Amino acid sequence: MSDSHPPYGEQQPDPNVTPWSGPPAPPQQGGYPPYGQPPPPPHYGTPLPPAPNTSNKGLIIGLVAGAVVVILAICGAGIGILLAYDDDEPARGTSSTPTLGTGSTPGTGTAPTPGQADPPNDNNNSMTARYSSDLSNVCEGSPILNAAPYSGPAGAKAYTFSNNPDRPTYWSSKYVPSDKSYYAKGSDYQKVSVVGCLRFDEGSQGAPKKCQYKDKDEKQVTVDYVSSRYTLTLYAARTAEKIGDGGTVTAPTNRCPSFISYDKTTMRAYAAPDSGTIEAALDKFLS
């Protein structure tokens, strides 16, 4: 048995085709070629589709339209505010001058009536206290603007001061018992409505009492301890107007004090006003 071959030059039969099969199927579009057949050559040089053109025209138009809307809104709000302001503006009319009544002239020295408002103050020496010691200026005629108004003895708080015979315009605070209804602490000076002023009576000095002390150098010194009298006058703290008399208060020298302040030039010291007499006078006026 011999193999038969086609003559030279004739087409060789396709080994993938059997006598009972049809012609080979063409390659599928986009897929792989049938088994045993080479893939189709790539299509080089095919131009890509052009990219879509983008434009900023729409964005610009949108921004311009938004800006116009904002400007119109601001203008509308401003007009609304102006209209509202005009509506709220009260109507202006003519005012008439009130009729002034006749009142008491301030500074005449008339004591204020209890419960009555203080008269207007036009005293150039008036002042605002910052410390309790500032109320001593009432004794020199200065109203204390932030003191409590005087509305009568009941419930009134009081301070007392006395001047110095050697320095008449110097005023020092005098003791007030803390168990009294008219007592006020140093920090409560704005609650004080009454100031008692103990003024030295000129020519009331008594015979000096000789008191022996040692100075700072432990040297023995003799001090003339002088008795005298004072006059107690009560004033409204807020107006510096006189509201009462406390009478005479003595400054006795029955015994030499354990501590004394004296003038080194004259070697003289004055006795302080008697605390018991001051207390009795305040009790009588304020209780």
ABEGO torsion letter per residue (X at the ends): XBBBBBBBGBBBBBAABBAABBBBBBBBBGBBBBBGBBBBBBBBGBBBBBBBBBBAAAAAAAAAAAAAAAAAAAAAAAAAAAAAAAAABBBBBBBBBBBBBBBBBBGAGBBBBBGBBBBBBABAABBBBABAAAAAAAAAGBBBAABBBBAEABGBBBBBBBBBAABAABBBBBBBBAABAABBBAAAAAABABBBBBBBBBGABBBBBBBBBBBAAGBBBBBBBBBBBBBBBBBBAAAGBBABBAEBBBBBBABBBABBBBBAAAGBBBBBBBAAAAAAAAAAAAX
